[in-house]
Amino acid sequence: MKKYIYIFILSLIGTVVNAQQDAMFTQYMYNTMSVNPAYAGSKNILTTTALHRSQWIGFEGSPQTQTITIDAPFYEENIGIGASIINDKIGPVNSSSINFDFSYRIRITKKSKLAFGLKGGVNLLNIKLSELWVHDKNENIFQQNIDTRIMPNFGFGLFYYTQKFYIGCSVPKLLKNKFSVKELASSMQNSKQTKHFFIISGATFQINDDIKIKPSTIIKITANAPIQMDISPVIMYKDYVWGGLMYRTGDALGLLFGLNITKQFASGYSFDWSLVNKTAIYNAGTHELMLQYYYLLKPKPKVMSPRHF
């Protein structure tokens, strides 16, 4: 298992990285603002979401990700604001980001709106190579750490939605920040961030008074990496409990469950299992926990999107 960690570290610090770098989430439909700033304020209520993801349970140095987002309408329901904190750790590599989001919405029809969003913030990267166990204690490359690097970034997004449908596209990080690792090698080598493109969409179909079907998808596009798509059909019963499946192309199959504990609190859980990843035989799958809190800013807000979006 240590071999995979070494390969990851060397690919990060010894080459120009062109692959998917941003954290992924199985419950992406409840964490939209982390990738698309135009989503901020779209529910017309203050929403706080906390999510924890433990990937490849039992695999030493496996990815651990936490995110907290908060957003709300700001002025006459045309402006939305939000903020997010994401922490992503794999082995000795710890990447964090703090972002602020702004959206402006315009009405397209009586039942639909289009939002434009901007995201700005900083990314923090820290690599503690000295924490790794190595066979050759004299290997200099593993005896030094990369201290915290602060890298500013910004992005944009579009989000179109009605009461029963939404679609959005975004690039949350436009800058390809570079940092040198000359302190770890005799020759200058660089690693850089890669732009990620996201397309996210979902809909609600009312089957009867009690049952709704909510299919959703997210498409992730990154240079020099395979296009990846998550497809997640979910069934909701009486707007109270839901469950469904998730399929991630070329990667994993998962299960999702959720419960609206009260009118203001919701919870969710997902489990997914790698289908083709070679690390699957060394781990017990990936687990994700989600909590949401809603606060009504007005007695009777005009909520355009169902809150389970």
LOZA-56846 format. One line per field, with one value per residue (C-alpha): y, z, x; residue number from 0. Coordinates in pm, whole numbers, plus 32768, in hexadecimal, padded with zeros to 4 digits. Last residue first. Example, Ala and Ser with C-alpha at 12.3 -4.5 7.8 and 13.67 -1.06 7.14 Angstrom:
BEGIN
py = (7F96, 7E3E)
pz = (82CA, 830C)
px = (8557, 84CE)
num = (1, 0)
//
This chain:
BEGIN
py = (87F2, 8751, 88B1, 88AC, 89CC, 8B18, 8B53, 8C8A, 8CC8, 8CD4, 8D49, 8DD8, 8D72, 8C08, 8B4B, 89FC, 890E, 87F6, 86CA, 85D9, 849B, 83E2, 8289, 81EB, 8079, 7F78, 7F8D, 7EBF, 7E03, 7F4A, 7FE3, 7F63, 804F, 7FA0, 7F83, 8060, 804E, 8164, 81B1, 82DD, 8382, 84AE, 858F, 86A6, 87AA, 88D2, 8831, 8715, 85D7, 85E5, 8496, 841A, 82E1, 82B5, 8175, 8161, 80CF, 813B, 8198, 8197, 8256, 82A7, 81FA, 826A, 81C4, 8237, 8288, 8391, 83E2, 84FF, 85B6, 84BB, 83A8, 840A, 8324, 8370, 8339, 839B, 83A3, 8416, 8465, 846C, 84EC, 8439, 8509, 85D1, 8717, 86FB, 86CF, 8668, 861A, 861F, 856F, 8572, 849F, 84FD, 8419, 848C, 83BA, 8415, 84D2, 8411, 83EC, 8553, 856F, 8648, 86AA, 86C0, 8756, 879A, 87EF, 8824, 8896, 886C, 8942, 88A6, 8918, 8913, 8852, 88CD, 8843, 88FC, 8811, 8795, 871E, 8750, 88BE, 8901, 88A5, 89CE, 8A38, 8A79, 8B02, 8AB4, 8BC2, 8B82, 8ABE, 8A8C, 8A53, 8A30, 89A5, 898F, 88DA, 88D9, 8844, 882D, 8988, 8A2A, 8A53, 8ADA, 8AF4, 8B91, 8B8B, 8C4B, 8C1C, 8CB9, 8C5E, 8CC7, 8BD3, 8BC8, 8AC1, 8A19, 8983, 8871, 877E, 86EC, 8592, 84D5, 8564, 8531, 83B3, 8361, 8296, 81A5, 80CD, 81F5, 823C, 837F, 8492, 8553, 858B, 867E, 872D, 886D, 891D, 8A3E, 8ABB, 8C1C, 8CBE, 8D3D, 8CB5, 8D71, 8D0E, 8D57, 8CDC, 8C8E, 8C79, 8BB6, 8BB0, 8CFC, 8CF7, 8D58, 8E0B, 8E8B, 8E18, 8EA6, 8DC7, 8E01, 8CFA, 8D06, 8BFA, 8B60, 8A3B, 891E, 8820, 8730, 863B, 854B, 842F, 84C1, 85EE, 86D4, 87F8, 88CE, 8A11, 8ABF, 8C14, 8C9B, 8DC3, 8DDC, 8F09, 8F2D, 8ECB, 9038, 904E, 8F39, 8DDC, 8CD7, 8BF2, 8B1F, 8A0B, 891E, 8815, 86F0, 85FA, 84CD, 841A, 82D4, 82DF, 8172, 80C4, 8046, 811A, 8178, 82D8, 837F, 84A2, 85A4, 86A0, 87D3, 88A4, 89F0, 8A88, 8BE1, 8BEB, 8C6C, 8B16, 8BB5, 8C77, 8BFB, 8B0D, 8BFB, 8BA6, 8A48, 8942, 8960, 89F6, 88A9, 87E7, 8741, 86B9, 8657, 8543, 8458, 8565, 85A7, 8670, 8745, 86C1, 860D, 85E4, 86AC, 86C1, 874C, 865B, 8610, 8693, 8601, 84CA, 847C, 849E, 83C2, 82B1, 82B4, 8291, 816E, 80BC, 80EB, 8000)
pz = (7E2E, 7F55, 7F9E, 7E78, 7D94, 7D70, 7EE2, 7F07, 8078, 815D, 82BA, 8240, 8283, 82B1, 833D, 82AC, 833A, 8277, 82E7, 8205, 8247, 8144, 8148, 804D, 802D, 8110, 8084, 7FFC, 7EE4, 7E5E, 7E30, 7CCC, 7C6A, 7B83, 7C4E, 7D79, 7E81, 7EEF, 802C, 8066, 818F, 81AD, 82B4, 82B7, 83BF, 83A6, 8367, 844B, 841C, 82A2, 825B, 8159, 80BB, 7F98, 7F0A, 7E2E, 7CFB, 7CA3, 7BAE, 7A34, 7A2C, 7B84, 7BCC, 7CF1, 7D79, 7E40, 7F88, 8015, 8152, 81AE, 8078, 8082, 7FF8, 7F1F, 7E14, 7D98, 7C45, 7C57, 7B23, 7B5E, 7A27, 79EA, 78BA, 78B5, 7917, 783E, 787F, 7977, 793D, 7A53, 7A00, 7B15, 7B08, 7BAA, 7BAB, 7CAA, 7CB0, 7D8C, 7E56, 7F47, 7E83, 7D47, 7C50, 7C67, 7B98, 7C1A, 7B49, 7B53, 7AAC, 7AE9, 79ED, 7A80, 79E0, 7AA2, 7A5D, 7AC9, 7BE4, 7BAD, 7BFF, 7B97, 7B77, 7B9D, 7BA1, 7CD1, 7D77, 7EB5, 7EF9, 7D8A, 7DBE, 7D0B, 7D2F, 7C19, 7C1E, 7AEC, 7B24, 7ABE, 7BEC, 7C1E, 7AAA, 7A95, 79E4, 7A66, 7A2B, 7AF8, 7AEB, 7BB9, 7C4C, 7B36, 7B16, 7A47, 7AEA, 7A4D, 7AE9, 7B28, 7BBB, 7C93, 7D23, 7E21, 7E79, 7FD8, 8000, 8152, 817E, 8097, 8180, 8176, 81C7, 80B1, 7F90, 8054, 8048, 8160, 8227, 8102, 8149, 8174, 8272, 821B, 831E, 829E, 8157, 81FE, 80D5, 810C, 800F, 8058, 7F52, 7F5E, 7F06, 7DF9, 7D59, 7C68, 7C05, 7AFC, 7B3F, 7A4B, 7AC8, 7A72, 7ACC, 7A48, 7936, 791E, 7A6E, 7AB7, 7BCF, 7C4B, 7D09, 7DF1, 7E93, 7F8F, 7FA3, 80A0, 8027, 80BE, 803B, 811F, 808A, 817F, 812D, 8082, 8121, 809D, 8163, 80C9, 8155, 80A9, 80A2, 8011, 7F83, 7EAB, 7DF8, 7D4D, 7E7C, 7ED2, 7F5C, 8004, 7FC1, 8092, 808D, 817B, 8122, 81F7, 8160, 81E5, 8122, 8188, 807A, 80DB, 818D, 81F1, 813F, 8240, 81B9, 804C, 8060, 819A, 8139, 822A, 81CC, 8278, 81D1, 8246, 8192, 81BF, 80F2, 7F94, 7F08, 7DFB, 7EF8, 7E75, 7D4E, 7C68, 7D2B, 7C90, 7D15, 7E91, 7E55, 7DDF, 7F22, 7F4B, 7DE5, 7E0F, 7F03, 7E71, 7EA0, 7DE5, 7E5E, 7D5C, 7CBD, 7B85, 7AAA, 7A05, 7B05, 7A80, 7B09, 7C3A, 7D5A, 7D11, 7C4D, 7D5A, 7E6B, 7DB8, 7D69, 7ED0, 7F4F, 7E64, 7EDB, 8045, 8000)
px = (73BB, 7304, 7289, 719D, 7200, 714A, 710A, 7037, 706C, 6F3D, 6F9E, 70EB, 7253, 71F2, 731E, 7381, 7485, 7529, 75F5, 76B4, 777D, 784F, 78E8, 79D7, 7A20, 7AC1, 7C21, 7D43, 7C90, 7C03, 7D61, 7D6F, 7C54, 7B5C, 7A1D, 7A62, 7951, 786C, 77B0, 76D3, 762E, 7548, 74B4, 73B3, 7360, 7271, 711F, 718A, 7259, 723F, 72E2, 73D8, 7469, 755A, 75F7, 772C, 77D8, 793A, 7A4C, 7A40, 78FD, 7873, 7728, 7653, 751A, 73F0, 7348, 7265, 71A7, 70C0, 7048, 6F26, 7008, 7131, 71C7, 7329, 73CF, 7541, 7622, 7788, 7854, 79CB, 7A85, 7BD4, 7D03, 7DF5, 7D3B, 7C1D, 7AA8, 79BA, 784F, 7749, 75FB, 74A7, 736A, 7261, 7130, 7011, 6F1E, 6E06, 6CFC, 6D4E, 6E6D, 6EE9, 7028, 7142, 7270, 73EA, 751A, 768A, 7799, 78F2, 7A38, 7B7E, 7CB0, 7DF9, 7ED9, 804C, 8186, 82D8, 8436, 857E, 86A8, 8766, 8629, 8565, 85AE, 856D, 8401, 836A, 8201, 810B, 7FA8, 7ED8, 7DD3, 7C6B, 7BF3, 7A7B, 7A33, 78BB, 778B, 7629, 74E2, 73A4, 7249, 710A, 70D3, 719A, 730F, 742E, 7585, 76B9, 7814, 7954, 7AAE, 7BBB, 7D0C, 7E0F, 7F2A, 7FBB, 80CC, 80F3, 824B, 82C4, 836F, 84CA, 8551, 849E, 8569, 86A8, 86A3, 8797, 8699, 8675, 8544, 845D, 8347, 829B, 8268, 8397, 82E0, 81F4, 814E, 8086, 7FA8, 7EBC, 7DC7, 7D3F, 7BF6, 7B10, 79D4, 78F1, 7790, 768D, 752B, 7413, 72AE, 7175, 7002, 6F7E, 7082, 71F1, 7210, 736E, 744F, 7599, 7689, 77B0, 788A, 79A5, 7AB0, 7B9B, 7C6B, 7D2F, 7E29, 7EE6, 7FDE, 8087, 7F98, 7E67, 7DBE, 7CAE, 7C21, 7B10, 7A82, 7961, 78BD, 777B, 76C5, 758E, 7502, 73B3, 72E0, 72A2, 7404, 74C9, 744A, 7502, 7631, 7701, 77F6, 78C4, 79A8, 7A6F, 7B44, 7C16, 7CDD, 7D8F, 7EDF, 7ECA, 7DA9, 7CB0, 7B91, 7BC8, 7B38, 7AB7, 79D5, 7946, 783B, 77AF, 76A1, 7611, 74E7, 744E, 7312, 72C8, 7327, 7401, 74D1, 761F, 75F5, 76B1, 77EF, 7802, 78F7, 78D1, 7779, 76EC, 771D, 75CB, 75C4, 7733, 76D7, 77E0, 78E6, 7A2B, 7B56, 7C08, 7D48, 7CCE, 7DFE, 7F13, 802B, 8170, 826E, 8343, 8273, 811E, 8184, 8283, 817E, 8080, 817E, 81F7, 8090, 804F, 818A, 8124, 8000)
num = (308, 307, 306, 305, 304, 303, 302, 301, 300, 299, 298, 297, 296, 295, 294, 293, 292, 291, 290, 289, 288, 287, 286, 285, 284, 283, 282, 281, 280, 279, 278, 277, 276, 275, 274, 273, 272, 271, 270, 269, 268, 267, 266, 265, 264, 263, 262, 261, 260, 259, 258, 257, 256, 255, 254, 253, 252, 251, 250, 249, 248, 247, 246, 245, 244, 243, 242, 241, 240, 239, 238, 237, 236, 235, 234, 233, 232, 231, 230, 229, 228, 227, 226, 225, 224, 223, 222, 221, 220, 219, 218, 217, 216, 215, 214, 213, 212, 211, 210, 209, 208, 207, 206, 205, 204, 203, 202, 201, 200, 199, 198, 197, 196, 195, 194, 193, 192, 191, 190, 189, 188, 187, 186, 185, 184, 183, 182, 181, 180, 179, 178, 177, 176, 175, 174, 173, 172, 171, 170, 169, 168, 167, 166, 165, 164, 163, 162, 161, 160, 159, 158, 157, 156, 155, 154, 153, 152, 151, 150, 149, 148, 147, 146, 145, 144, 143, 142, 141, 140, 139, 138, 137, 136, 135, 134, 133, 132, 131, 130, 129, 128, 127, 126, 125, 124, 123, 122, 121, 120, 119, 118, 117, 116, 115, 114, 113, 112, 111, 110, 109, 108, 107, 106, 105, 104, 103, 102, 101, 100, 99, 98, 97, 96, 95, 94, 93, 92, 91, 90, 89, 88, 87, 86, 85, 84, 83, 82, 81, 80, 79, 78, 77, 76, 75, 74, 73, 72, 71, 70, 69, 68, 67, 66, 65, 64, 63, 62, 61, 60, 59, 58, 57, 56, 55, 54, 53, 52, 51, 50, 49, 48, 47, 46, 45, 44, 43, 42, 41, 40, 39, 38, 37, 36, 35, 34, 33, 32, 31, 30, 29, 28, 27, 26, 25, 24, 23, 22, 21, 20, 19, 18, 17, 16, 15, 14, 13, 12, 11, 10, 9, 8, 7, 6, 5, 4, 3, 2, 1, 0)
//
